[in-house]
Amino acid sequence: MAAAFTSKSLRAARSLLGGIGNNLGVQGMPHEMSCSEFLFQQCRTFIQMRTNLKVVDNSGAKRVMCIQALKGKKGARLGDTIVASVKESQPGGKVKKGDVVYGVVVRAAMPRGRCDGSEVKFDDNAVVLVNKQGEPIGTRVFGPVPHELRKKKHVKILSLAEHIA
């Protein structure tokens, strides 16, 4: 697999790297990262319009689609609030399919640096649904939640979470 690089794929990989020169490994890639891992790493982006997110609370929604990120032009990251449309819901839940709701991003696949030099990133994109005042709709939050939510004033979500990462 490592010897399957062609000159065309090397040029494509170098153009993705931004032409940082010949200080890479023998085959144009760092030794510990294959080409497919590198390209997979490149596709981690902000949560933007039409991004599907998993709902990790017991509000009744299973999956939502982001309509708008309320903070930045590029999109939302950990702790940001988004406007979303419910795409899948459980029967008898507090929210129904087609409802427009607010949500706080509690897990994002895009890496976020911490002040101690480490990075936090998750395998999926997930939200907790909130009302206009920022209070959670559900009463439980499933899975890990980063402690960066404390800086963003989402302390109620942290208190409902079962694990803080």
N, C-alpha and C positions, 0 to 999 in steps of 0.2 A: 504494500500500500504506500509506503514512504517513497518508493522509487517510481511511483506512477505520475510524478509531476512532469508536465511538458513545459516547454519554454513559453507557450501561450498562457497556461495556467499560472506560471510564475509571474509573468507580466501583469496578469489580472490581480494576483495577490499583492504585488508590489504597488499597483495603482490604488488598491484598497488601503494599503498602509500609508499612502500619501508620499511615496518616494523617499523613505527615510534613509536610503543608502544601502550599502553592501555590508552593514554590520550585523546581518542576520546569519543564521546557520548556513550550512553548505548548500542546502537546496532552496534557500530563500525564505524559509520559515524557521522560527525558533525550534530547537530540538524537542522540547516537551509539548508542543502543540501541533496537531496535524491541520491540514488545510480545511477539512470539514468542521473541526472544532473552531477554527479561526473565523470562518464564515458564519457559523452559528452564533458566535460571540458578538459579531457585528450587528445582528438584527435586534438586539435589545434596545428598545426605544422608549420614549415617554408614552404614557397612556393618553391617547388622543381620540378624536372623533372616530366612531365605529369600532372601537376596541371592545371586545367581549370580556366581561369580568365575572368572576365567580362571587356569589354572595355568601359570606361566612357568618351570618347570624340567623336567628330563628324568626325573621320578619315574614317569611312566606315566599320570598323570591329565591330562585335558584341561580339565575343568570341574568345579567343586565348588559346593556350596550351603552357605552359612553356617548352622550350627545354633545357635551361641552365641558371643558375644563375651566373652572372658575378663576384660576390664578394666572397662569402664564400663557403666552402665545404658543409655545411649543407643545405644551401638554401638562399632565399632572404627574406628580411623583408621590412618594410616601407621605402620608398625612394631608395631602391636598383634597379639597372638596370638588366633586364633579356633579354634573346633572346627567342622569341616566334614564333609559327607558327599560322597563321590565320585559324580558323576552321569554322567560320560563318562570312559572310559579307553582307552588304547591296548592292543592285545593284546601280551602278553609284558612288561608293565611291572611295577614293584615294587608298585604299589597297584592294586586291582581296583575295579570298580563296586560301590558299596554300602559300601565301607570307611569307617569314621569315622576322620578324621585331624586333626592339628593343622596350622595354617598361619600364616605371618606375612604380613601385608598389606604388599606392596611397592609397589603403585600404587593410588591411590584417586582417584576423580573429584571428591571433595570438596576444596576448596582448603584448604591448610594454610599459615599464615603462618610466615615465617622471622624470625630475630632481626634481620636487616638490613633488614627492612621489605618484602621481596619475598614473593611467594606461589608455591607449587608445587602444581600439580594436573595430573592425567593424564587421558587420554581414556577409559580403562577401569579396571575394578577387577581387580587381579591379586594372587595369593598365591604363596608358595613353601612347599611342604610340608616340615614339620619333625617330628622325633620328640618324645617327652616331655621330653627334655633340651634341646631347642631347636636341635639340629644338623640341617642340611638332609638330606632323604632323597636327593635327586638330586645330581648332580655338576656340573651346569651351570645357570646362570640366564640367561635370555634377556631382552633389552630393558633399558631404563633402570631404575635403582634409586636412590632418593633417599639422600643421605648422612645423613639423619636416623636411619637404622637404626644408625648408630654409637652414638648416645646411648642407644638401646634395647638395646645389647649384642648385636647381630646382626652381628658383624664377619665371621663365616664366610660369610654371604650376600653381604656386600660384596666379599669376596675372590673369590667365584665369579662375580660379575656381570661382564658384558662392558662396561657403561657405567654410570657413576655420575653422576646428575643433581644 
